[in-house]
Amino acid sequence: MNFKIVGGGPAGLYFAYLMKRSHPEYRIRVVEQNPRDATYGFGVVLSGRALSFLAEGDQAAIERLSAKMQTWTEQHIVHRGELMRIDGSGYSAIERLTMLQELQYLCRQTGVELQFNQRVDSIKDNADCDVLVAADGANSIVRDSYPQAFDTRLIDLQNYFAWYGVETPYPAHTLTFVAKDGGTYCAHHYRYTLTRSTFVAEVDADTWLNSGMSVMSDEERKVLIESVFEGILGGKKLISNRSFWRRWRLIKNGRWHHLNIVLIGDAQRTAHPSIGSGTRLAMEDAIALWRAFAAEGTDIAAAFRRYEEDRRPVRDKLNQAGERSIAWYENVAEKMQLAPYEFAYDYMLRTGVMTPQRLAKESPGFIKRYTEATGVAQV
Ligand SMILES: Cc1cc2nc3c(=O)[nH]c(=O)nc-3n(C[C@H](O)[C@H](O)[C@H](O)COP(=O)(O)OP(=O)(O)OC[C@H]3O[C@@H](n4cnc5c(N)ncnc54)[C@H](O)[C@@H]3O)c2cc1C
């Protein structure tokens, strides 16, 4: 069989590797518009749980990635200058470029053809394969060639964000909330190398308008964010890498396959970064599609159906969690009225996936401090 994969992000590369490893006789190509060493952004974070899901594809591959990761066991939430430690929150982070290069290495080792600097501009480019995997991310040109067949819906969220880096290794996965001049600012920061952290800044729609950010240049917005978060930046400048401010766009598709085309990763569905799992979901899609072909062999239509049937319930559950998290962030100004420990507790339960009982079990230290601070006992 002949597979063409458009997009050399985590979804496309992991699928290509898994498929070629199982079927050395298949032709597997990845067509990527960028050079092999280019990427946007800085580091991505994955929960400990996510890593064990991903190892279901290939344990050795995930161990390879894990060796390059920064890990920590706590999450920190900062509100009104008070730092609250949430124990039992295991996370890892890796530089996006390192992750892609590791996956590229595994692809080359197994014989996947990697074609860089090649942009797919038209769907006509794609009659030359049995299966076309659209792994070309949120702005997928493959998906957008058939918006009705895929029943694609785009939803622009209210908040604005930009993804920066900073030369400071923060000790944990940290969320810092700052109220300033009537606005609410949030930073999501975590180290992904020994010296550098990702720093995602986010503001709600009112702050965007009232602070003047809506009419600023991206450079002016960066300066403003540096001054708002002066306390945690300690004089360091934020580093840009195509760090433009935008609203998050949710993409949903009613159907996941059409003709010989199948959608995976962000091309299929974007996940809000506040549940931190876009990379995980993309790679899990790759695992699910690979498994579907393992079960159905060369019956492409059956493999596509199996992929969608197996994967849709998991995706839907996480998407619901993501949507509740989005609602929390869009109402963050109201949440800022809560006292620090109430705020952190509310944050931890925002998606409905984490229950009070589970939080008490997984984060007893936090719950102890929460009870001391609020006088409210939790079970
Ligand atoms: C601010 C922000 C923070 C994030 N934080 C996290 C996080 O902490 N943890 C996490 O797991 N995820 C995070 N994500 C999400 C994560 O980056 C994506 O969900 C993930 O990269 C999706 O993988 P993918 O392979 O589907 O798509 P992508 O990683 O977007 O890869 C798509 C690839 O396709 C290529 N391509 C696109 N069009 C074409 C074309 N026409 N021809 C050829 N090639 C093409 C692109 O160059 C790209 O390499 C974040 C995203 C953002 C924007």
The ligand as an SDF file (V2000), in Angstrom:
LIG
                    3D

 53 58  0  0  0  0  0  0  0  0999 V2000
   -0.1670   28.4270   22.1600 C   0  0  0  0  0  0  0  0  0  0  0  0
   -0.2120   26.9460   22.0090 C   0  0  0  0  0  0  0  0  0  0  0  0
    0.1650   26.1700   23.0830 C   0  0  0  0  0  0  0  0  0  0  0  0
    0.1300   24.8120   22.9830 C   0  0  0  0  0  0  0  0  0  0  0  0
    0.5040   24.0770   24.0650 N   0  0  0  0  0  0  0  0  0  0  0  0
    0.4700   22.7490   23.9930 C   0  0  0  0  0  0  0  0  0  0  0  0
    0.8910   21.9540   25.0930 C   0  0  0  0  0  0  0  0  0  0  0  0
    1.3570   22.4570   26.0990 O   0  0  0  0  0  0  0  0  0  0  0  0
    0.7960   20.6160   25.0000 N   0  0  0  0  0  0  0  0  0  0  0  0
    0.2940   20.0350   23.8870 C   0  0  0  0  0  0  0  0  0  0  0  0
    0.2070   18.8230   23.8560 O   0  0  0  0  0  0  0  0  0  0  0  0
   -0.0800   20.7480   22.8140 N   0  0  0  0  0  0  0  0  0  0  0  0
   -0.0190   22.0990   22.8470 C   0  0  0  0  0  0  0  0  0  0  0  0
   -0.4200   22.8260   21.7770 N   0  0  0  0  0  0  0  0  0  0  0  0
   -1.0520   22.1690   20.6440 C   0  0  0  0  0  0  0  0  0  0  0  0
   -0.1220   21.4130   19.7750 C   0  0  0  0  0  0  0  0  0  0  0  0
    0.9090   22.2440   19.3090 O   0  0  0  0  0  0  0  0  0  0  0  0
   -0.9300   20.8170   18.6230 C   0  0  0  0  0  0  0  0  0  0  0  0
   -2.1470   20.3140   19.0910 O   0  0  0  0  0  0  0  0  0  0  0  0
   -0.1580   19.6960   17.9660 C   0  0  0  0  0  0  0  0  0  0  0  0
    1.0480   20.1880   17.4470 O   0  0  0  0  0  0  0  0  0  0  0  0
   -0.9750   19.0540   16.8460 C   0  0  0  0  0  0  0  0  0  0  0  0
   -0.1890   18.1760   16.1130 O   0  0  0  0  0  0  0  0  0  0  0  0
   -0.4740   17.9230   14.5760 P   0  0  0  0  0  0  0  0  0  0  0  0
    0.5930   16.9890   14.1120 O   0  0  0  0  0  0  0  0  0  0  0  0
   -1.8800   17.5300   14.3780 O   0  0  0  0  0  0  0  0  0  0  0  0
   -0.3580   19.3340   13.8570 O   0  0  0  0  0  0  0  0  0  0  0  0
    0.8860   20.3740   13.7910 P   0  0  0  0  0  0  0  0  0  0  0  0
    1.8030   20.1780   14.9340 O   0  0  0  0  0  0  0  0  0  0  0  0
    0.2820   21.7060   13.5810 O   0  0  0  0  0  0  0  0  0  0  0  0
    1.6440   19.9110   12.4790 O   0  0  0  0  0  0  0  0  0  0  0  0
    1.1310   20.1010   11.1750 C   0  0  0  0  0  0  0  0  0  0  0  0
    2.2920   20.1010   10.2100 C   0  0  0  0  0  0  0  0  0  0  0  0
    1.7760   20.1750    8.8810 O   0  0  0  0  0  0  0  0  0  0  0  0
    2.5530   21.0590    8.1150 C   0  0  0  0  0  0  0  0  0  0  0  0
    1.7180   21.5740    7.0290 N   0  0  0  0  0  0  0  0  0  0  0  0
    0.6220   22.3620    7.1550 C   0  0  0  0  0  0  0  0  0  0  0  0
    0.0850   22.6070    5.9480 N   0  0  0  0  0  0  0  0  0  0  0  0
    0.8520   21.9660    5.0560 C   0  0  0  0  0  0  0  0  0  0  0  0
    0.7910   21.8350    3.6200 C   0  0  0  0  0  0  0  0  0  0  0  0
   -0.1880   22.4300    2.9160 N   0  0  0  0  0  0  0  0  0  0  0  0
    1.7290   21.1050    2.9980 N   0  0  0  0  0  0  0  0  0  0  0  0
    2.7150   20.4900    3.7180 C   0  0  0  0  0  0  0  0  0  0  0  0
    2.8300   20.5810    5.0740 N   0  0  0  0  0  0  0  0  0  0  0  0
    1.8950   21.2970    5.7230 C   0  0  0  0  0  0  0  0  0  0  0  0
    2.9760   22.1290    9.1210 C   0  0  0  0  0  0  0  0  0  0  0  0
    4.1220   22.8300    8.7020 O   0  0  0  0  0  0  0  0  0  0  0  0
    3.2150   21.2970   10.3760 C   0  0  0  0  0  0  0  0  0  0  0  0
    4.5480   20.8440   10.4670 O   0  0  0  0  0  0  0  0  0  0  0  0
   -0.3350   24.1870   21.8030 C   0  0  0  0  0  0  0  0  0  0  0  0
   -0.6710   24.9590   20.6960 C   0  0  0  0  0  0  0  0  0  0  0  0
   -0.5950   26.3350   20.7900 C   0  0  0  0  0  0  0  0  0  0  0  0
   -0.9310   27.1630   19.5590 C   0  0  0  0  0  0  0  0  0  0  0  0
  1  2  1  0
  2  3  1  0
  2 52  2  0
  3  4  2  0
  4  5  1  0
  4 50  1  0
  5  6  2  0
  6  7  1  0
  6 13  1  0
  7  8  2  0
  7  9  1  0
  9 10  1  0
 10 11  2  0
 10 12  1  0
 12 13  2  0
 13 14  1  0
 14 15  1  0
 14 50  1  0
 15 16  1  0
 16 17  1  0
 16 18  1  0
 18 19  1  0
 18 20  1  0
 20 21  1  0
 20 22  1  0
 22 23  1  0
 23 24  1  0
 24 25  2  0
 24 26  1  0
 24 27  1  0
 27 28  1  0
 28 29  2  0
 28 30  1  0
 28 31  1  0
 31 32  1  0
 32 33  1  0
 33 34  1  0
 33 48  1  0
 34 35  1  0
 35 36  1  0
 35 46  1  0
 36 37  1  0
 36 45  1  0
 37 38  2  0
 38 39  1  0
 39 40  1  0
 39 45  2  0
 40 41  1  0
 40 42  2  0
 42 43  1  0
 43 44  2  0
 44 45  1  0
 46 47  1  0
 46 48  1  0
 48 49  1  0
 50 51  2  0
 51 52  1  0
 52 53  1  0
M  END
$$$$
